[in-house]
Amino acid sequence: MIQTIPPQSGVAFKLAAGQKLKISDPKGEQVSDLVAFNAHDIREKISSGKTLDYESTIFITKGNFLWSNRSQKMLKILEDTNGLNDFLLAPCSPETFKIIYDNHDYHPSCFENLHTNLVPFGITPDEIPNAFNVFMNVPVAPDGKLSVLAPTSKAGDFMILEAMMDLIIGMTACSAEQSNNYSFKPIEWEILA
């Protein structure tokens, strides 16, 4: 059954080993932050550093694995119709909007949406790792400078990931203006048998 994450919100759920997770961008140009934890020991979690190290690329897409901080495979990307994702930048947070956007008022954030939805699983804010940013467009210039550009995902683009272990998944429909071409839209997800 297809589930919807409303704009600027999040969700958390269990994904059993062997199950497949389909993440879809129904309207285009919308990022989804994804984090994963070992369902039997939440101290083991998705790791940007280990993934970039073992996959030997910053361009994580179809055929790549997402690795844990304990050097275990957590998810395999089976399909990725957009092909452009980010694993360098952290989830947007209240501090993101103060520092990058000079916005000192309340603003929804992926960090808040992840940690509030993961609380029932015993996961605290300090345990939230860097997210795998599905559909996010973060080019790296020759001098190393990072940019955040509009996602290249179009309506209907999707990714399918297979769980390599029993997982707790946290996901968002990202809340950062730059990441989503200054428009907030939903993300759809579905657990496939």
N, C-alpha and C positions, 0 to 999 in steps of 0.2 A: 504494500500500500504506500503510495506517495504521500510524504509529509512535507509541510511547508514551514520554513523559518521566516517569520515576518521580517520586514526591513528593520535593521538595527537591533536585532535580538539574537537569541541563541538557544541551544538545546543540548542535552547530554543523554546518552543511552548506551546500552551494552551491545557489543558485536562479538559473536562467538567465532572461534577459529574456523576458518573455511567459509564463513559467510562473506557475501560481497556487499559493499556499500556503493550505491550510485548517488553522486552529487551532481545536481543539474542547475544551470543558470537559465531560468525560464524566460527572462526578459533581456538578457545580455548586459555586459559590463558590470557584473556584480561579483565581488570577491567573497569567499568563504574561508574563514580561519578554522583550521582543524588541529586538534590536539588528541593524543591517544595515551592511555595508561594501561599497564598490565592489570587485568581485572582481578588477579589473585595477589598482587603486590603493587600498590599504586606508587611505590618509590621508583619503579621502572616506568619510564615514560619516553615519549618521542624525543629524539635529539637531532636538532639541526646539524650540529657539529659532526656527529657520527655519520649521519646520512651523507653529508657533503664529502666527508672523508672517504667512506667506503664506496660510494657511487662515483667518485672522482669527477663530479660535475656540479655546477650550481643550477643547471637546467634539469630539474627533476620532473620526469614525465613518464609516459608509457614504457613499461619494462623495468623501471627503477623500483627499488625497495625504500621504504621509510624505516629507519633503524632506531633502536632504543639507546638510552644512556648506558645500557649493559651490553651493547654490541649484539643485540638480537634483532632479527627481522620482525617488524610489527605489521606492516602492510605492504602489499605489492600493487603497483598501479597496472591494471590490466588494459584499461582504455583511457584515452585522454584526447577528446576531439578538439580541444583548444590548443593544448601543448605548451602553454606558457603559465608558469606558476612561480611562486617565490618561497624560499626557505631561508632568507637572510634577515628579514625585518621582524621585529617583535609585534605581538598583538597591540593594536591601538589601545591606549589607556587614558585616564583623566590627565595624566602628565603629558601625554602626546599632544593633547589639544591645547594645553597651556604653553608648551615649549615650541611646537611646530606651527600651530595655528593662532597663538596668542589669544586663545579663548579661555577665559577664567570662569565662565559659567558652566553649569552642568551640561554634559554632553554624553550620550550613550557611547559605550566603548566595547570593543571585542573582549578586552581583559575582564571587564565587569560581567559581561554576558557569559563568558566562559566560567569564571569562578562561581557566580551565583547558581548556574545550572549544574555545576559539578559538586556543590556542597553535599547533596544527598549521598554521594559516593565517598564522602570523607576526604575530599580533596580541597585543600585550603588555597587561598590566593598565592602564597609563596611557592606553591608546588606547580603553578602554571608555567610550562616551558614556552620557548619560541614555537609559534604555530606554523604549520605548513599552510601557506596562503594560496589556496586553490583559485586559479584564474587571475592572480595578481601579476601585474606587469611592472617589474623593477629592473630596468636595464642598467648595466654597469659600463661606464665610460672607460676608455683606455687609461685614464689617470686614476681609476678606481672610484670616481664619484658615482653615487647612487642617485637615481631619479625614480619617482613614482608617477607612472603614466596611466592613462585610461586602460582598463582591461581590453584585451582583444577578443574576449569571448562574445559570442553572438547568442541570441535567443535559441535555446535548445542545446547548447554545448553541454557536455557532461564528462565526468570522470567516474570510472569504476575501480574500486580498490578491494583487494581480498585480504581478510584478516589472517595473519600468520599465527596468532595466539588469541586467547580470549581477551577482549579489550573493553575499556570504557572510552567512549568517544565524546568529545566536546566539539561543537561546531557553531559557527555564527553566520549571519548575513552581515558582513562587515559594516562598521559605522563611520569609517574615515572618509571624508569628502574626496581627497586626492585619489584614494585607492579605487573609487567607484565612479570616476568621472562626474563627481558632484551631484549624484542622484542615487537614492537608496532604494533597493529593490529586494524582493524575496530570494531565497535559495530553497530548492527542493531536494529532498533526500529520500532514499528508499533502500531497505535491506532486501537483497535478492537471495533466494535460497541457494 
